[in-house]
Amino acid sequence: MVVTASTGLILQRNFLAYRRVWWIFATGFLEPVFYLFSIGVGVGALISGFEVGGREIPYAEFVAPGMLAASAMNGAVLDSTFNFFFKLKYSKLFDQMLATPLTTTDIARGELAWSLLRGGVYSLGFLLVMLAMGLVSSWWAVLVLPATLLIGLAFGAVAMALTTYMRSWQDFELVTLSTLPMFLFSATFFPVTTYPGALRWVVEATPLYRGVVLCRELTTGAVSWDSAVSVVYLVAMGVAGLLVARRRLDSLLLT
Amino acid sequence: MIEARGLRKSFGGFEAVRGIDVEVRRGEAFGFLGPNGAGKSSTMRMVAAVSPVTDGRLRILGLDPAVDGPAIRARIGVCPQEDTLDTELSVRDNLYVYGRYFGMGRREVRERVGELLDFVQLTDKADARVDDLSGGMKRRLTIARSLVNSPELLLLDEPTTGLDPQARHVVWERLFRLKQQGVTLVLTTHYMDEAEQLTDRLVVMDKGLVVAEGSPLQLIREHSTREVAELRFGVAEPGAGHDRHVERVADLAERVEVLPDRLLLYTADGEETLAKVHERGLEPVATLVRRATLEDVFLRLTGRTLVD
């Protein structure tokens, strides 16, 4: 993604808009932390742990990168669906931006950059919690922050593209309907090897699964060629989403 | 400033603008007058370089909007029909952020914002939330916002629709000042008084076409008599009401228009005509003599009133 001056302008607008309500950022940070304590630590006390990359790791260390990936997804999706829809249909924010030299490409990029920035702050916070709890066991983990941004890019762009097709707030039930199962079943809480043959293939093809295993490979140091597959997968998803989003904004706003 | 030849705009099968020729010169105040649905807003959106031209030629500041959209938008100001203010920002930040969208430097924008708040008399509301402003204040803020880049050309779509009379006059007075400063104004309106007050030249639009063009005075002179005598009757069923009086007064005026509750007699001397009407024993509920307005021009050209 190319960051241009216009992206900075849209970031500045969002920064000013949220300056007075900064506390709503807190929930995005706390959610994965709560899950980590409740399931990773709480339930983890009852479970011996799982094998990752040929090495047995404690359950909390298994769950933590999953929560990291899932919160990157949730943060990006939340911003790119609800907030984006509000700006598109209700506050007419994009209409006013288009009365200036800004273009639909600038808008798509700028809004996505904002949700990445927001998600990135959450991820950094969570990563520090993981470090403090000793849940990081490899230097590869320095790459996990860029990895969460990549997850945000992929999900944010696709969510933004899909939001342009939504007609009312009711349609957002579909968002929950697709993110919740991904959150629960993408090898976040238990290994993908638990699934029987065909079902395992299905899970391995979902985007959050790619994000979860990528983060887990980085925090545990089990990096392999599979990690590269996940990266390519997520980049392709982000680029496709962004292209569709921009074209849809053209047809919705420039009539 | 604006040059349109055979300009058209279609939405699916519907033709909103059906081939219009318009030319707006630097420094003038130009109006599009017409009822709702005449194609004024569609024309304005094309001129604002946010709506692709379906057919015909359009040049704004000598540039083609299909190619140079951002360059055109950088030099014009747009005040849309509905206030599209940023409700998540304060009054001041609305102007500040908008100026930044134009690529203006932080200091430059801050200075400009101060001037503009003064200009639209909102300085003491600078830190208020947009939602707390009255309709008239929101409109003034929208106008201030459209001026942030010091535009050469200002487009105003229905600038006073929905405002109370006092707020309208404040807006008019500000727009008049801009005109004196040499800003080219282009506005759409369905209020004939607004068109008469603000514009040097205007086109009357109806059903996507331009039906007349000229200065307000010129149009009135060409398409109407100097005065109008209005004879008011109650609203009645067709055939049983005042339309049966038409024959009795037809020879007293150059033209007679029948509206649901009254007859309009177009004549050079209204009082004289009225006296003759009374001589013939007609007894309207009320009578009125007035000068002809653009409303009469529109009625003449289209057979309909402006505000339905």
Interface residues (C-beta under 8 A of the other chain):
Chain A: A5 L9 Q12 R13 L16 A17 S91 K92 L93 D95 Q96 M97 L98 A99 T100 P101 L102 T103 L253 L254 T255
Chain B: F11 R45 A48 V50 S51 P52 G69 P70 A71 R73 A74 V78 P80 E82 T84 L85 D86 T87 E88 L89 D93 Y96 V97 Y98 R100 Y101 F102 G103 S146 N149
